[in-house]
């Protein structure tokens, strides 16, 4: 009998009002049924919104340090259960256990950082232009936050959104990707346990709500619901644009974290072994299913051939398999749909005039036939105008592009509609700082892979990657709070600001 899971609305675990369900299966072995989850509908979203709106009126009055205390306990509980959470995440999502432990740890770090922000939601004071008058400003919560999260970081990304929203005094409704419903369920269970421990008799049901289901039904109901005040979304640029068009017309606050086509530049003076390690991790970690994945490698012509030779050898040695097994380097992709998309792009690359497939390009078959596996894949002789060099594939496919100079390398790197992460390997400090200045991306690594985010730093991109907001760090708290200006006049008379008194 498969385990059955539920939505979490108003402090209760509930079936979908329509009674419909969907299955969640292990992408490394599609015969492994993880559980049955509710396929929710608009009524479930309505119920969650009502719950969250009632809870908001109480939660916003809980002092911010106390809200932070809740998240400190959340971090403690996640740390205690780190291996368990990570094992189940690998079973659900596919990436190797070491990576899911990192995913869980990022959630822990985010919890502790958010907990500290409960005592640091600083406002600003400024001198008044009039005598006997004080000018103050405060952060205030906005209302109900709708959080729509992707499959590739099932713990980290939901915490990036949920924890700052809660510390700022908002209530939340989370819709995780339907491919990873169990990890989100675990997160909500932990948050609710922490709420009850910290608040005791003052526990408020409805602060956190979980609605499982599809983007077409649940996601659409959330973005168009007039009871949801702000939307935070991570996913494709196409879906993000749609969300912005719907929610933007309703004047909702919207944060979009979308696609990437990230590149690593390697210059002749670089540490070649370090650059090799970085591109292998950047291109094939999480089986290439990161918005920050290294999908383009830009090599200076003087080191191109030798670097490609070593890269091919190292990539061929990567071991594919179930991520919870020992000595596995690369797990499966998330679904048959993803597998088909990757195969389509490999075919597109093979049809290009000059591009050459040197390794990979197919499902490995054999013992891995029950899973959605795809071999690490490398194309060489790629030019900047090819589709495989411009479009997001979201799989373990790397395009190698040759350049003659740093200026050309930066030009190639910038020649895409995306601008999330970027990397340059060089030991020339002048070249490094020129790259920092001229690369058009939200993140630039010097002698590091394109991936990664630290909980206390802003994360996000430019161009079609985002709409100006950032996840993580201190900047995300501006998204989840509103500024309120307060003037205190103790002059005992009516003073008129912005009037010419001279």
The 8 nearest C-alpha neighbors of each residue, nearest first, counted from 0:
[[1, 2, 3, 34, 32, 35, 33, 31],
 [2, 0, 34, 3, 35, 32, 33, 22],
 [3, 1, 34, 35, 0, 4, 33, 36],
 [2, 4, 35, 34, 36, 1, 5, 37],
 [3, 5, 36, 35, 2, 34, 37, 6],
 [6, 4, 14, 13, 12, 37, 36, 7],
 [5, 7, 13, 210, 209, 12, 14, 211],
 [6, 8, 12, 209, 208, 11, 13, 10],
 [9, 7, 208, 11, 47, 10, 205, 6],
 [10, 8, 205, 204, 50, 11, 208, 7],
 [9, 11, 204, 8, 205, 7, 12, 208],
 [12, 10, 8, 7, 9, 13, 6, 204],
 [13, 11, 7, 6, 5, 8, 10, 14],
 [14, 12, 6, 5, 11, 7, 15, 8],
 [13, 15, 5, 37, 6, 16, 18, 12],
 [14, 16, 39, 18, 17, 37, 43, 13],
 [15, 17, 18, 14, 43, 42, 39, 40],
 [18, 16, 15, 19, 40, 39, 38, 14],
 [17, 19, 15, 16, 14, 20, 37, 38],
 [18, 20, 38, 17, 37, 15, 39, 21],
 [21, 19, 37, 38, 36, 35, 18, 22],
 [20, 22, 36, 35, 38, 37, 23, 19],
 [23, 21, 35, 34, 36, 24, 20, 32],
 [22, 24, 34, 33, 32, 35, 178, 21],
 [25, 23, 32, 33, 29, 31, 26, 22],
 [24, 26, 91, 28, 29, 27, 90, 31],
 [27, 25, 370, 28, 29, 333, 371, 93],
 [26, 28, 370, 25, 321, 331, 371, 93],
 [29, 27, 370, 369, 25, 30, 26, 31],
 [28, 30, 25, 31, 26, 24, 369, 370],
 [29, 31, 28, 32, 24, 369, 25, 370],
 [32, 30, 29, 25, 24, 28, 33, 26],
 [33, 31, 24, 34, 30, 23, 25, 1],
 [34, 32, 24, 23, 31, 25, 1, 91],
 [35, 33, 2, 23, 1, 3, 32, 22],
 [34, 36, 22, 3, 21, 4, 2, 23],
 [37, 35, 4, 20, 21, 5, 3, 22],
 [38, 36, 20, 15, 39, 5, 211, 19],
 [39, 37, 212, 20, 19, 21, 211, 36],
 [38, 40, 15, 212, 37, 211, 43, 217],
 [41, 39, 43, 42, 217, 216, 44, 38],
 [40, 42, 44, 43, 220, 45, 217, 216],
 [43, 41, 45, 44, 40, 46, 16, 39],
 [44, 42, 46, 45, 41, 40, 39, 47],
 [43, 45, 41, 47, 42, 46, 48, 220],
 [46, 44, 42, 48, 43, 47, 41, 49],
 [47, 45, 43, 49, 44, 48, 42, 50],
 [46, 48, 44, 50, 8, 45, 49, 51],
 [49, 47, 51, 45, 50, 46, 52, 44],
 [50, 48, 46, 52, 47, 51, 45, 53],
 [49, 51, 205, 47, 9, 48, 53, 52],
 [50, 52, 205, 48, 54, 49, 53, 170],
 [53, 51, 55, 49, 54, 50, 48, 143],
 [52, 54, 50, 55, 51, 56, 49, 57],
 [53, 55, 51, 205, 52, 57, 56, 206],
 [56, 54, 58, 52, 57, 53, 170, 59],
 [55, 57, 54, 53, 59, 58, 52, 60],
 [58, 56, 55, 60, 54, 59, 61, 203],
 [57, 59, 55, 61, 60, 56, 54, 168],
 [58, 60, 168, 57, 61, 55, 56, 169],
 [61, 59, 58, 57, 62, 56, 168, 63],
 [60, 62, 58, 59, 63, 65, 66, 57],
 [63, 61, 65, 64, 60, 66, 59, 117],
 [62, 64, 117, 66, 65, 166, 67, 61],
 [65, 63, 117, 67, 118, 66, 62, 68],
 [66, 64, 68, 67, 62, 63, 61, 69],
 [67, 65, 63, 69, 68, 64, 166, 62],
 [66, 68, 114, 117, 64, 65, 70, 69],
 [69, 67, 65, 71, 66, 70, 114, 64],
 [70, 68, 66, 67, 72, 71, 193, 194],
 [69, 71, 73, 67, 114, 72, 110, 68],
 [70, 72, 68, 74, 114, 73, 69, 111],
 [71, 73, 75, 70, 69, 74, 193, 76],
 [74, 72, 70, 76, 71, 75, 193, 190],
 [75, 73, 107, 77, 110, 71, 72, 76],
 [76, 74, 72, 78, 73, 77, 79, 71],
 [77, 75, 79, 73, 78, 74, 72, 80],
 [78, 76, 74, 80, 79, 75, 81, 73],
 [77, 79, 81, 75, 76, 80, 74, 107],
 [80, 78, 76, 77, 81, 75, 82, 74],
 [79, 81, 77, 83, 78, 82, 84, 76],
 [82, 80, 78, 84, 83, 77, 79, 85],
 [81, 83, 85, 84, 80, 86, 100, 79],
 [82, 84, 86, 80, 85, 81, 87, 88],
 [85, 83, 81, 87, 82, 86, 80, 88],
 [84, 86, 88, 99, 82, 100, 87, 83],
 [87, 85, 83, 89, 88, 84, 82, 96],
 [86, 88, 90, 84, 85, 89, 91, 83],
 [89, 87, 85, 91, 90, 86, 92, 84],
 [88, 90, 93, 92, 86, 91, 87, 94],
 [91, 89, 87, 88, 25, 93, 92, 86],
 [92, 90, 88, 25, 89, 93, 179, 87],
 [91, 93, 89, 88, 90, 94, 333, 179],
 [94, 92, 89, 330, 331, 90, 26, 91],
 [95, 93, 330, 285, 89, 322, 92, 98],
 [322, 94, 96, 98, 97, 330, 89, 323],
 [95, 97, 99, 98, 323, 322, 89, 100],
 [98, 96, 100, 95, 99, 101, 85, 94],
 [99, 97, 101, 100, 96, 95, 102, 94],
 [98, 100, 102, 85, 96, 101, 97, 103],
 [101, 99, 103, 85, 97, 98, 102, 104],
 [100, 102, 104, 98, 99, 103, 105, 97],
 [103, 101, 99, 105, 100, 155, 104, 154],
 [102, 104, 106, 100, 105, 101, 154, 99],
 [105, 103, 107, 101, 106, 102, 100, 108],
 [104, 106, 108, 102, 107, 103, 155, 109],
 [105, 107, 155, 109, 103, 104, 108, 158],
 [108, 106, 74, 104, 110, 105, 109, 77],
 [109, 107, 105, 111, 110, 106, 112, 104],
 [108, 110, 106, 112, 454, 107, 111, 113],
 [111, 109, 107, 74, 113, 70, 108, 112],
 [110, 112, 114, 108, 113, 109, 71, 74],
 [111, 113, 109, 115, 114, 110, 108, 116],
 [114, 112, 116, 110, 115, 111, 109, 163],
 [115, 113, 67, 111, 70, 71, 112, 117],
 [114, 116, 112, 117, 113, 118, 111, 67],
 [117, 115, 119, 113, 118, 114, 120, 112],
 [116, 118, 64, 67, 63, 115, 114, 119],
 [119, 117, 64, 116, 115, 120, 63, 67],
 [118, 120, 116, 121, 117, 115, 64, 63],
 [121, 119, 116, 118, 117, 122, 138, 167],
 [120, 122, 119, 123, 137, 138, 118, 116],
 [121, 123, 137, 136, 138, 120, 124, 135],
 [124, 122, 136, 135, 125, 121, 137, 134],
 [125, 123, 135, 134, 136, 122, 126, 133],
 [124, 126, 134, 127, 135, 123, 133, 136],
 [127, 125, 134, 128, 133, 124, 132, 129],
 [126, 128, 129, 134, 133, 132, 125, 130],
 [127, 129, 126, 130, 496, 132, 497, 134],
 [130, 128, 127, 132, 131, 496, 494, 495],
 [129, 131, 132, 128, 127, 490, 488, 133],
 [132, 130, 490, 489, 488, 129, 133, 127],
 [131, 133, 488, 130, 487, 489, 127, 129],
 [134, 132, 487, 486, 127, 488, 135, 126],
 [133, 135, 486, 125, 127, 124, 485, 126],
 [136, 134, 124, 485, 484, 123, 486, 133],
 [137, 135, 484, 122, 123, 483, 485, 124],
 [136, 138, 122, 483, 482, 139, 484, 135],
 [137, 139, 482, 481, 480, 122, 483, 140],
 [138, 140, 481, 480, 482, 137, 141, 483],
 [141, 139, 480, 168, 167, 169, 142, 481],
 [140, 142, 480, 481, 169, 139, 479, 143],
 [143, 141, 169, 228, 140, 55, 170, 144],
 [144, 142, 170, 227, 228, 171, 169, 51],
 [145, 143, 171, 229, 230, 228, 227, 170],
 [144, 146, 230, 172, 171, 173, 229, 227],
 [145, 147, 173, 231, 230, 172, 174, 232],
 [148, 146, 232, 174, 175, 173, 231, 233],
 [147, 149, 175, 233, 176, 232, 157, 146],
 [150, 148, 176, 151, 234, 233, 175, 152],
 [149, 151, 176, 153, 179, 152, 178, 148],
 [150, 152, 149, 153, 288, 289, 92, 285],
 [151, 153, 155, 154, 156, 150, 102, 149],
 [154, 152, 150, 151, 182, 155, 156, 179],
 [155, 153, 152, 157, 156, 103, 106, 102],
 [154, 156, 106, 158, 102, 152, 105, 157],
 [155, 157, 159, 158, 152, 154, 153, 160],
 [158, 156, 160, 159, 155, 154, 161, 148],
 [157, 159, 161, 160, 155, 156, 162, 106],
 [160, 158, 156, 157, 471, 161, 162, 155],
 [159, 161, 158, 157, 162, 163, 164, 156],
 [162, 160, 158, 164, 163, 157, 159, 165],
 [161, 163, 165, 164, 158, 160, 113, 166],
 [164, 162, 166, 165, 161, 113, 476, 160],
 [165, 163, 161, 167, 162, 169, 479, 166],
 [166, 164, 168, 162, 169, 167, 163, 161],
 [167, 165, 163, 168, 66, 164, 67, 117],
 [166, 168, 165, 164, 140, 169, 480, 163],
 [169, 167, 59, 140, 165, 166, 58, 164],
 [170, 168, 142, 165, 164, 140, 143, 167],
 [169, 171, 206, 143, 55, 51, 207, 165],
 [172, 170, 144, 207, 143, 145, 208, 206],
 [171, 173, 208, 145, 209, 146, 207, 144],
 [174, 172, 146, 209, 145, 147, 175, 208],
 [173, 175, 147, 210, 211, 146, 209, 148],
 [176, 174, 148, 147, 177, 180, 173, 149],
 [175, 177, 149, 178, 150, 179, 148, 180],
 [176, 178, 179, 180, 212, 213, 175, 211],
 [177, 179, 176, 150, 180, 23, 333, 92],
 [180, 178, 177, 150, 176, 181, 91, 182],
 [181, 179, 183, 177, 182, 175, 178, 184],
 [180, 182, 184, 183, 179, 185, 91, 88],
 [183, 181, 185, 184, 180, 153, 88, 179],
 [184, 182, 186, 185, 181, 180, 187, 175],
 [183, 185, 181, 187, 182, 186, 188, 180],
 [186, 184, 188, 182, 183, 187, 189, 181],
 [185, 187, 183, 189, 188, 184, 190, 182],
 [188, 186, 190, 184, 189, 185, 191, 183],
 [189, 187, 185, 191, 186, 190, 184, 192],
 [188, 190, 192, 186, 187, 191, 73, 193],
 [191, 189, 187, 193, 192, 188, 73, 194],
 [190, 192, 194, 188, 193, 189, 187, 195],
 [193, 191, 189, 195, 190, 194, 188, 196],
 [192, 194, 196, 190, 191, 195, 72, 69],
 [195, 193, 191, 197, 192, 196, 198, 69],
 [194, 196, 199, 192, 198, 193, 202, 197],
 [197, 195, 193, 194, 199, 198, 192, 69],
 [196, 198, 194, 195, 199, 69, 193, 68],
 [199, 197, 202, 201, 195, 194, 196, 200],
 [198, 200, 195, 201, 202, 196, 197, 194],
 [199, 201, 202, 198, 195, 203, 196, 197],
 [200, 202, 198, 199, 203, 195, 197, 194],
 [203, 201, 198, 200, 199, 195, 194, 204],
 [202, 204, 201, 54, 205, 206, 58, 57],
 [205, 203, 10, 9, 206, 202, 54, 50],
 [204, 206, 9, 50, 51, 54, 207, 10],
 [205, 207, 170, 54, 51, 204, 171, 203],
 [208, 206, 171, 205, 170, 172, 209, 51],
 [207, 209, 172, 8, 7, 205, 171, 47],
 [208, 210, 7, 173, 6, 172, 174, 8],
 [211, 209, 6, 174, 173, 208, 212, 39],
 [212, 210, 174, 39, 37, 38, 6, 209],
 [213, 211, 38, 39, 177, 217, 37, 210],
 [214, 212, 215, 216, 217, 177, 218, 38],
 [213, 215, 218, 217, 216, 219, 212, 176],
 [214, 216, 213, 219, 218, 217, 220, 212],
 [217, 215, 219, 214, 213, 218, 40, 220],
 [218, 216, 220, 214, 219, 213, 212, 40],
 [219, 217, 214, 221, 220, 216, 215, 222],
 [218, 220, 216, 222, 221, 217, 215, 223],
 [221, 219, 217, 218, 223, 41, 222, 224],
 [222, 220, 218, 224, 219, 223, 217, 145],
 [221, 223, 219, 246, 224, 220, 218, 242],
 [222, 224, 220, 221, 246, 219, 225, 245],
 [225, 223, 221, 226, 227, 222, 220, 45],
 [224, 226, 227, 223, 228, 249, 222, 221],
 [225, 227, 224, 48, 228, 143, 52, 49],
 [228, 226, 143, 225, 224, 229, 144, 145],
 [229, 227, 143, 251, 142, 144, 226, 252],
 [228, 230, 252, 144, 251, 253, 227, 145],
 [229, 231, 145, 253, 144, 146, 254, 252],
 [230, 232, 254, 146, 253, 255, 147, 145],
 [233, 231, 147, 255, 148, 146, 254, 256],
 [232, 234, 256, 148, 257, 149, 255, 147],
 [235, 233, 257, 149, 256, 232, 236, 239],
 [234, 236, 257, 258, 237, 238, 239, 233],
 [235, 237, 239, 257, 258, 238, 240, 463],
 [236, 238, 240, 235, 239, 241, 257, 234],
 [239, 237, 241, 240, 235, 236, 242, 234],
 [240, 238, 236, 242, 241, 237, 255, 235],
 [239, 241, 243, 237, 238, 242, 236, 244],
 [240, 242, 238, 244, 239, 243, 245, 237],
 [243, 241, 239, 245, 240, 244, 246, 238],
 [242, 244, 247, 240, 246, 241, 245, 239],
 [243, 245, 241, 247, 242, 246, 248, 240],
 [246, 244, 242, 243, 247, 248, 241, 223],
 [247, 245, 249, 243, 248, 251, 222, 242],
 [248, 246, 250, 243, 249, 244, 245, 251],
 [247, 249, 250, 246, 245, 244, 251, 243],
 [248, 250, 246, 247, 251, 245, 225, 223],
 [251, 249, 247, 248, 252, 246, 228, 253],
 [252, 250, 229, 246, 249, 228, 247, 253],
 [251, 253, 229, 230, 250, 228, 254, 247],
 [254, 252, 230, 229, 231, 251, 255, 243],
 [255, 253, 231, 468, 232, 230, 466, 256],
 [254, 256, 232, 465, 466, 233, 257, 239],
 [257, 255, 233, 465, 464, 232, 459, 234],
 [256, 258, 464, 236, 235, 234, 233, 465],
 [259, 257, 464, 235, 290, 236, 417, 234],
 [258, 260, 290, 417, 419, 261, 464, 291],
 [261, 259, 391, 417, 294, 262, 389, 390],
 [260, 262, 293, 420, 421, 259, 294, 295],
 [261, 263, 295, 421, 293, 296, 412, 294],
 [262, 264, 422, 296, 423, 297, 421, 295],
 [263, 265, 423, 297, 298, 422, 424, 296],
 [266, 264, 424, 298, 423, 297, 299, 269],
 [265, 267, 425, 269, 299, 268, 424, 264],
 [268, 266, 269, 302, 299, 301, 265, 425],
 [267, 269, 266, 425, 426, 270, 427, 424],
 [270, 268, 425, 424, 266, 426, 267, 271],
 [271, 269, 273, 272, 274, 268, 425, 424],
 [270, 272, 274, 273, 269, 275, 306, 265],
 [273, 271, 275, 274, 270, 276, 277, 269],
 [272, 274, 276, 271, 275, 270, 277, 446],
 [273, 275, 271, 277, 272, 276, 270, 278],
 [276, 274, 272, 277, 278, 273, 271, 279],
 [275, 277, 273, 279, 274, 278, 272, 280],
 [278, 276, 448, 274, 280, 275, 279, 281],
 [277, 279, 281, 280, 275, 282, 276, 274],
 [280, 278, 276, 282, 277, 281, 283, 275],
 [279, 281, 284, 277, 278, 283, 282, 276],
 [280, 282, 293, 278, 292, 279, 448, 277],
 [283, 281, 293, 287, 279, 292, 278, 280],
 [282, 284, 286, 287, 395, 280, 279, 281],
 [283, 285, 280, 286, 287, 281, 282, 329],
 [286, 284, 94, 287, 288, 283, 289, 329],
 [287, 285, 283, 284, 395, 288, 394, 329],
 [286, 288, 394, 395, 283, 285, 282, 292],
 [289, 287, 393, 394, 285, 286, 151, 290],
 [290, 288, 292, 291, 287, 151, 393, 285],
 [289, 291, 259, 258, 292, 288, 257, 393],
 [290, 292, 450, 289, 420, 449, 259, 261],
 [293, 291, 289, 281, 282, 287, 290, 294],
 [294, 292, 282, 281, 261, 262, 295, 449],
 [293, 295, 397, 261, 292, 282, 260, 398],
 [296, 294, 262, 398, 293, 397, 399, 261],
 [295, 297, 399, 263, 262, 400, 398, 264],
 [298, 296, 264, 400, 401, 263, 399, 265],
 [299, 297, 401, 265, 303, 402, 264, 300],
 [300, 298, 402, 301, 266, 403, 302, 303],
 [299, 301, 303, 302, 402, 401, 403, 298],
 [302, 300, 299, 303, 267, 304, 403, 298],
 [301, 303, 300, 305, 299, 304, 306, 267],
 [302, 304, 300, 306, 298, 305, 301, 299],
 [305, 303, 307, 306, 302, 308, 300, 301],
 [306, 304, 308, 307, 303, 302, 309, 310],
 [305, 307, 309, 303, 308, 304, 302, 310],
 [306, 308, 310, 304, 309, 305, 311, 303],
 [307, 309, 305, 311, 306, 310, 304, 312],
 [310, 308, 312, 306, 311, 307, 313, 305],
 [311, 309, 307, 313, 312, 308, 314, 306],
 [310, 312, 314, 308, 309, 313, 307, 315],
 [313, 311, 309, 315, 310, 314, 308, 316],
 [312, 314, 310, 316, 315, 311, 309, 317],
 [315, 313, 311, 316, 317, 312, 310, 375],
 [314, 316, 312, 313, 317, 311, 358, 375],
 [317, 315, 313, 314, 318, 312, 311, 328],
 [316, 318, 314, 315, 328, 319, 313, 329],
 [319, 317, 328, 327, 329, 316, 320, 326],
 [320, 318, 329, 330, 327, 328, 317, 321],
 [321, 319, 330, 327, 322, 329, 318, 367],
 [322, 320, 27, 323, 324, 330, 327, 93],
 [95, 321, 323, 330, 324, 96, 94, 89],
 [322, 324, 96, 321, 95, 89, 325, 86],
 [325, 323, 322, 321, 327, 326, 320, 96],
 [324, 326, 327, 323, 322, 321, 96, 328],
 [325, 327, 328, 324, 318, 322, 320, 319],
 [326, 328, 318, 325, 320, 319, 329, 322],
 [329, 327, 318, 317, 319, 326, 95, 330],
 [330, 328, 319, 286, 327, 318, 320, 95],
 [329, 331, 94, 322, 320, 93, 321, 319],
 [332, 330, 372, 371, 93, 27, 26, 333],
 [331, 333, 371, 372, 334, 286, 337, 338],
 [332, 334, 26, 92, 331, 337, 93, 371],
 [335, 333, 337, 336, 332, 371, 26, 338],
 [334, 336, 338, 337, 339, 371, 333, 332],
 [335, 337, 339, 334, 338, 340, 333, 341],
 [338, 336, 340, 334, 335, 339, 341, 333],
 [337, 339, 335, 341, 336, 340, 342, 334],
 [338, 340, 342, 336, 337, 341, 335, 343],
 [339, 341, 343, 337, 342, 338, 336, 344],
 [342, 340, 344, 338, 343, 339, 394, 392],
 [341, 343, 345, 339, 344, 340, 338, 346],
 [342, 344, 340, 346, 341, 345, 339, 347],
 [345, 343, 347, 341, 346, 342, 348, 340],
 [344, 346, 348, 342, 347, 343, 360, 349],
 [345, 347, 349, 343, 344, 348, 350, 342],
 [348, 346, 344, 350, 345, 349, 343, 351],
 [349, 347, 345, 351, 350, 346, 387, 344],
 [350, 348, 346, 347, 351, 345, 354, 355],
 [349, 351, 347, 348, 346, 352, 354, 353],
 [352, 350, 348, 349, 354, 353, 347, 385],
 [353, 351, 354, 350, 349, 348, 355, 381],
 [352, 354, 351, 380, 355, 381, 382, 379],
 [355, 353, 380, 381, 351, 379, 352, 378],
 [356, 354, 379, 378, 357, 380, 353, 349],
 [355, 357, 378, 358, 377, 379, 354, 349],
 [356, 358, 377, 378, 355, 379, 359, 311],
 [359, 357, 376, 377, 356, 360, 311, 375],
 [360, 358, 376, 374, 375, 361, 377, 357],
 [359, 361, 376, 345, 374, 358, 342, 362],
 [360, 362, 373, 359, 374, 363, 342, 376],
 [361, 363, 373, 364, 372, 374, 360, 371],
 [364, 362, 361, 374, 373, 365, 372, 367],
 [365, 363, 368, 367, 362, 366, 372, 369],
 [364, 366, 367, 368, 363, 369, 362, 370],
 [365, 367, 368, 364, 369, 363, 320, 370],
 [368, 366, 365, 364, 369, 370, 363, 372],
 [367, 369, 364, 365, 370, 366, 363, 371],
 [370, 368, 28, 367, 29, 27, 371, 30],
 [371, 369, 27, 28, 26, 368, 372, 367],
 [370, 372, 331, 332, 26, 334, 27, 335],
 [373, 371, 331, 362, 370, 332, 374, 363],
 [374, 372, 362, 361, 363, 375, 331, 371],
 [373, 375, 359, 361, 376, 362, 363, 360],
 [376, 374, 395, 359, 396, 283, 373, 314],
 [375, 377, 359, 396, 360, 358, 374, 395],
 [378, 376, 397, 358, 396, 357, 356, 398],
 [377, 379, 356, 398, 355, 357, 399, 397],
 [380, 378, 399, 355, 381, 354, 398, 356],
 [381, 379, 354, 353, 355, 400, 382, 399],
 [380, 382, 354, 400, 379, 399, 398, 378],
 [383, 381, 384, 385, 400, 380, 388, 354],
 [382, 384, 385, 388, 411, 381, 389, 400],
 [383, 385, 382, 386, 388, 389, 381, 387],
 [386, 384, 388, 387, 383, 382, 389, 381],
 [385, 387, 389, 388, 390, 384, 348, 347],
 [386, 388, 385, 389, 390, 348, 344, 398],
 [389, 387, 386, 385, 383, 390, 398, 295],
 [388, 390, 386, 387, 415, 385, 260, 391],
 [391, 389, 386, 387, 388, 392, 260, 415],
 [390, 392, 260, 393, 259, 389, 258, 387],
 [391, 393, 394, 341, 390, 344, 340, 396],
 [394, 392, 288, 287, 391, 289, 395, 341],
 [393, 395, 287, 288, 392, 396, 286, 341],
 [396, 394, 287, 286, 375, 283, 376, 282],
 [395, 397, 376, 394, 377, 294, 375, 398],
 [398, 396, 294, 377, 295, 376, 378, 282],
 [399, 397, 295, 378, 377, 296, 379, 294],
 [400, 398, 296, 379, 381, 295, 297, 378],
 [399, 401, 297, 381, 382, 296, 298, 380],
 [400, 402, 298, 300, 297, 299, 399, 303],
 [403, 401, 299, 300, 408, 404, 298, 407],
 [402, 404, 299, 300, 407, 401, 405, 408],
 [405, 403, 407, 406, 402, 408, 299, 266],
 [404, 406, 408, 407, 409, 403, 266, 430],
 [407, 405, 409, 404, 408, 410, 403, 411],
 [406, 408, 410, 404, 405, 409, 402, 411],
 [409, 407, 405, 411, 410, 406, 402, 412],
 [410, 408, 412, 406, 411, 407, 413, 405],
 [409, 411, 407, 413, 408, 412, 414, 406],
 [412, 410, 414, 408, 409, 413, 407, 383],
 [411, 413, 409, 410, 414, 262, 408, 415],
 [414, 412, 410, 411, 415, 439, 409, 438],
 [413, 415, 411, 412, 410, 416, 383, 389],
 [416, 414, 417, 413, 389, 260, 412, 418],
 [415, 417, 463, 462, 418, 414, 389, 464],
 [418, 416, 463, 259, 464, 415, 462, 260],
 [419, 417, 440, 461, 460, 464, 462, 439],
 [418, 420, 460, 440, 441, 259, 464, 442],
 [421, 419, 442, 449, 261, 291, 440, 443],
 [422, 420, 443, 449, 262, 261, 263, 442],
 [423, 421, 444, 263, 449, 443, 445, 264],
 [422, 424, 264, 445, 263, 446, 265, 425],
 [423, 425, 446, 265, 269, 264, 445, 266],
 [424, 426, 269, 427, 266, 268, 423, 431],
 [425, 427, 269, 268, 428, 424, 270, 431],
 [426, 428, 430, 425, 429, 431, 268, 269],
 [429, 427, 431, 430, 426, 432, 425, 433],
 [428, 430, 432, 431, 427, 433, 434, 426],
 [431, 429, 433, 427, 428, 432, 434, 425],
 [432, 430, 428, 434, 429, 433, 427, 435],
 [431, 433, 435, 434, 429, 430, 436, 428],
 [432, 434, 430, 436, 435, 431, 437, 429],
 [435, 433, 437, 431, 432, 436, 438, 430],
 [436, 434, 432, 433, 437, 438, 431, 443],
 [435, 437, 433, 434, 438, 432, 439, 431],
 [436, 438, 434, 435, 433, 439, 409, 432],
 [439, 437, 434, 435, 440, 436, 409, 413],
 [440, 438, 413, 418, 437, 441, 461, 436],
 [441, 439, 418, 419, 442, 460, 461, 420],
 [440, 442, 460, 419, 459, 461, 420, 418],
 [443, 441, 420, 440, 419, 421, 444, 460],
 [444, 442, 421, 422, 420, 435, 445, 440],
 [443, 445, 422, 447, 421, 446, 423, 449],
 [444, 446, 423, 447, 422, 424, 431, 443],
 [447, 445, 424, 423, 444, 425, 422, 448],
 [446, 448, 444, 445, 277, 422, 449, 424],
 [449, 447, 277, 450, 281, 422, 278, 444],
 [450, 448, 421, 420, 422, 291, 293, 281],
 [451, 449, 291, 448, 281, 292, 420, 452],
 [450, 452, 453, 449, 291, 448, 420, 458],
 [451, 453, 454, 458, 456, 450, 457, 471],
 [452, 454, 456, 455, 451, 105, 471, 472],
 [453, 455, 109, 471, 456, 472, 108, 452],
 [454, 456, 472, 453, 471, 473, 112, 457],
 [455, 457, 472, 453, 454, 471, 458, 452],
 [458, 456, 472, 471, 469, 470, 474, 459],
 [459, 457, 470, 469, 471, 456, 452, 460],
 [460, 458, 469, 441, 419, 470, 256, 465],
 [459, 461, 441, 419, 464, 418, 465, 440],
 [460, 462, 418, 464, 465, 441, 440, 463],
 [461, 463, 464, 417, 418, 416, 465, 460],
 [464, 462, 417, 465, 416, 461, 236, 418],
 [463, 465, 257, 258, 460, 417, 461, 462],
 [466, 464, 256, 255, 460, 461, 463, 257],
 [465, 467, 255, 468, 254, 461, 464, 256],
 [466, 468, 465, 469, 461, 460, 254, 255],
 [469, 467, 254, 466, 470, 465, 478, 459],
 [470, 468, 459, 458, 475, 457, 474, 471],
 [469, 471, 458, 475, 457, 459, 159, 472],
 [472, 470, 457, 454, 475, 456, 458, 159],
 [471, 473, 455, 456, 457, 474, 454, 475],
 [472, 474, 475, 476, 471, 455, 457, 456],
 [475, 473, 476, 472, 477, 457, 469, 471],
 [476, 474, 470, 478, 477, 471, 469, 473],
 [477, 475, 479, 478, 474, 473, 163, 480],
 [476, 478, 475, 480, 479, 474, 481, 473],
 [479, 477, 475, 476, 480, 468, 474, 254],
 [478, 480, 476, 164, 477, 167, 475, 141],
 [481, 479, 140, 477, 139, 478, 138, 141],
 [482, 480, 139, 138, 140, 141, 483, 479],
 [481, 483, 138, 137, 139, 484, 136, 480],
 [482, 484, 137, 136, 138, 481, 485, 139],
 [483, 485, 136, 135, 137, 482, 486, 134],
 [484, 486, 135, 136, 134, 483, 487, 137],
 [487, 485, 134, 133, 135, 488, 484, 132],
 [488, 486, 133, 132, 489, 134, 485, 135],
 [487, 489, 132, 490, 131, 486, 133, 491],
 [488, 490, 131, 491, 132, 487, 492, 133],
 [491, 489, 131, 492, 488, 132, 130, 493],
 [492, 490, 489, 493, 488, 131, 494, 132],
 [491, 493, 490, 494, 489, 488, 495, 131],
 [494, 492, 495, 491, 490, 488, 496, 489],
 [495, 493, 492, 496, 129, 490, 488, 130],
 [496, 494, 498, 493, 497, 500, 129, 499],
 [495, 497, 498, 494, 129, 128, 499, 500],
 [498, 496, 495, 499, 500, 128, 494, 129],
 [499, 497, 496, 495, 500, 501, 494, 129],
 [498, 500, 501, 497, 496, 495, 494, 128],
 [501, 499, 498, 495, 497, 496, 494, 129],
 [500, 499, 498, 497, 129, 496, 495, 128]]
